């Protein structure tokens, strides 16, 4: 297992992170899995044996149950793992039970600490944008958590590029702790993050954690053109994340992934993950599975090495359209592109 620096922080994390959205299985999360404490212990042991040192969860996964399961599963092993959790989504029906107000952040951080049965959170993410709470309030509350020792590092997730840079500017102006991690959706199915979020993360010194790197299983090889998958989250009508906008492009990409996987004698999932680990700015991929064998297969991706020709084949077939102003910059600014610019322009 390789370990990479998390942005400009001094923290080193494994290139694969254990995701726990399958833990608990309450409500709509039942479509993803229902891993109990015993199952979580097995998966965590598998990850530790493979060299994984970060477990990622969220307060809203199964309405807190996932955090409780993680806390029980790591009993006696807390010093062996880093814990990441998140705050923003509704945790009740009250008017202050969601968002990024000081009230909600502090309440939910305390609740997460209790559920995880720990005295600190290693990496605390804001899970989504809150356009109605002043950033000064959000960032001051997060800064307070770090200075109190209850949180070690801060992360952000699902912000737009302008929202991210504005938040960093507010933090810098007030001397608040900065985000060091940006957890985003990024995969061969959709490389939208290359327009702004990957370049901004590289430029501003944030490590990139990737959620759903297999596009909710679409890139695992179980979904093929003209074939009906019998299991997986995309067989559930109410689950539409991520949305697929170009089905033909997706299936062309899947076919290329399957062909490369066959030449390596590995799974399509491992090729899809290995591709992302070569991309600029990427620090770690968050992988989770409803079955132990799926997790075991994903963990093996850390050992897969794509040739330059294979990587370029996947780059070409999955390339995003250049939206404005990127098509203009591609035509007129390639003589003065930065390292961050080249995350999109190559």
N, C-alpha and C positions, 0 to 999 in steps of 0.2 A: 504494500500500500504506500502510495506517495502522500506526503503532507505538504500543503501549500500555505503560505502566509495569507491571513485573512485581511486583505486590503493593506492599509498602512498600520494596522495594529501589530502587536508582537505575538498574536495568537496563531498557532499552526493547527490546521484541521485536515483531516483525511479527505481525499478526493471523492470519496463516497460518504454520504451521510444517511443514517437510518431515518426514514420518514414513518410517522405513526398514525396517519389518517385512517388506517385500517383497524386501529385499536379501539375496541368498545362496540362499534357497530350500532349505535343508537340513531334513530331517525333516518335521515337520508344517507347517513354514513354506512348504513347496513348494506347498501349497494356495493360498497368498496371492500368490506370484510367485517369480521367480528372477532378479531384476535383478543383472547382473554389473557389473564396474567401469566398462566403457564406458557401459552404461545408466545407472549412477549418476552418471557425469560429465554426461551429457545432462540428467538430471532436476535435478541440482544447478545447472547453468547456467541451466535454465529458471526455477528458483526465484530465483536471484540476479537474473536479468533482471527478474523480477516484483517484486523488493524484499524477498523473504523473507530473514531474517537468522538463523534458528534451524533447526538440523538435530537431530532427535530420534532416538536409537537406544537400544539396550539390550544389555548383555553377553550375554543369553540368546537374542537373535535369531539363529537359525541357529548357536547355540553359539559366538558370537564372530565368525563370518564377516561378519555385517552391519557390525560395527565395523571390521573390517579393510578392507572395501570402502569404507566412508566415509572412512577414513584415506587410502587410495590416491586416492580420487576428489577430495579437497580439497587434494591436494598443490599447493603454490604459492598456495593461496587461503585458508589458515588464518586470516589476519587479516580476511578478509571475512565470516566466519561465526562464530556461536556454536554450541557443541556441547553437547548434552544426552545423557547416558546414565544407566543404572540398575543397581542391584544388589539381589539378594535370592534369585532363583530358582536352582535347581541348575545348577552348572557342572561337575559330575563326580559320581562315585558314592560319594565318601568321606563320612564323617559330618560333616565341616566344610565341605563344598562347597556349602552353601546357608545361607540365613538372614541375620541382621543382627548377627552377632557381630563383635567387633573384628577377629578373625582373618579372617573372610570379607570384610568390608568393605575392609580395607586391602589384602588380596591381590588382590581383584577391581578395586579402583581402579587399582592398579599395572598389572594385566593390561590394563585398558581403555585406559590411557595408552599402553601399548605397541602395542596393536592400532590405536588411532586415530592413532598416530604424532604425538603432541602432548605438550607439557609440562604442560598443564592442561586440566581439564574445566570448562566454563563453568557448567553446571547439572547437579548430581548428585542423582538421585532414588533414594530407597528405593522399590522397585518393588511391595512388598506388605507387609502386616503380619507381624511375627514375635512371637507371643505368648509365646515361651519364652526370649527374650533380654531382659534388663533394658533399659529405655529409656535408662537412664543410660549403659550400655555402648555402645549404638548411637550415641547422640547425641555422646558424648565422642569416639568414633572419627571421626564426621563432622566434628566441630569441629576435630580434629587435622588432617584433610585440608585444611580451609579455611585454617587458620593456617599450614600448610606451603606454601601457594600452589599446591597440586596441584588444588584445587577452588575455584571462585569463589563459587558460590551453591548452596544446598541446596533440594531439592524432595522431595515425598512423593507417593505414588500408591497408590490403592486402599485407603486407610484408612477405617474408619468414623468418624463424627463424634466419638465419645467418645475413640477412639484418637488422632485428630489433636489434639484439645484437650489430652489428657493429655501427648502428646509436646511440645507447645508449652509447657506448664506446667513440665515437667522442664527443658527448654532454658532457660527464663527463670530458674528457681530456681538453676541452676548457672552461668549466664552463658555457655552454649554458643550457637553460631550457630543462628539460627532457620530453619525452612523459610520460603521466600518464594514457593514455587509448589506448587500442588496439581493433579496430573494425574489426571483422572477420566473415567469414561465418562458421557456426557451427550448426549442427542439427542432429536429429536422422537419417536423410538420409545419412549424411556423417560426420564422427567424425575425419576427417583427422587432424583437429587442435590440437588434443590430442598428436600427434607425437612430435611437437616442440612448437607451438605457445602458447598453454595453459600453459605448464610447464615453458616456458620462461617468460610469463607474470606474473605468480605466483612468480618465482624466482626474477625477476627484479622489481616487485612492480607496474605493470600496471593493471588497471582494464580492464575487458573484456566486450565490448559491442558486441552483436551478431546481425549481419544483416541477413535477410532472415531466421529466426529461424524455419519457417514452410517450408523451402526448396521451396520457390516460390509458396506455396499453396499445394505442393505435400502431406504434412502431415496434411492437413485440413480435410481429410475424403472424399473430393469430387472425388478423384482419387482412384479407386478400381480395383483389378485384374479382368480382363474380362469385365470391364464396360468402356464406352466412356464418358468422361466428356464433358459437353456442354459449359462450360465457364471456364475462368481462363487463366493465362498467358501461360501455357504449351499447350494450344490449338492453340497458334500462332506459326507458323512454324519457324519464324525468332528468337524466344526467346528460348534460350537453356541454360539458367542459373538458377539453377546449372545443370551441366551435370550429368546424371544418368549412373553410370558404372555397377551397378548390379541390374537389374530390379526385379529379384526374391527376393533378399534380401530386397529391398524397399517395395515390396508388403507384404512380411512376417511381416515387421516392422509395416506397416500401419494396418494390421489385428490385431496385438497385441494392437496397440494404440486404435483402434475402440472398441475392446472388453473391455479394461480398461475404456474407456470413457463411455460405456454403463453401466458399474457397478457403476459409479459415477453419472450418469444422466447428463453428461456434453458433450461438443463437443470434437471431436478428436483433434482439434486445441488446446484446453485448456490443454489437457493431454500432447501434444508435447511441449508446452511452459513450463508447470509445471516441466517436466523432466529436461529441461535445467537449470531452476532456482535452481535445486539441485546440479548441477555440480560444481566441484571445480573451483574457479577463476572467475566465471561468475558474472558480476555486474548488467547488464541490457540487456533486449531483445528489439530490435528495431522492433516495430510492426506498420504496416500501412495497410490500406484497401481501396478499391475503394468504398465500401458501408458502411454506418454508422452501420448497424447491424453486419457486420464482425468485425469492430473495437470494438463494444460493447462486442461481444463475446470474443475477444482476451483480453480485459481489465479484464474480469472476471477470467482469468487464475491466476491472483495474489492471488486468494482465494483458489485455488485447492491444496490439499495436497495428494501426492502419498504415499502409504504405502511402507515400505522397500521392501516387496515382489514384488510389482508392479514396483518399480524402478529397482530392480535387473532383472526382466523379460525384461524390455526395454534395460537395459545395455547389457544383454547377446545377444539378438537378433540383436542388431545394432552394436555390437563390431567390431572395425576395425581390419584388419589383422596386426600382429606385423611385420613391416618391419625392416630391419637391420638398426641400431644395437639393436633395441628394443627387438627382439626375443632373442638375445644373452644376453642382460642385464636381461631379465625376467628369463633366466635360470641360470645366474651366479652372479647376483648382488642384488638379492632381500634382502640380509642381511643388505644392507647399502643404501637403497633408501631414498631420501628426500621427503618432502611434494610435491615439484614440480614434482618429478618423479612419484609420486603416482597418479597424474592427468591422466596418461596413464595406469600405472600398477595396480592401485587400492590398 
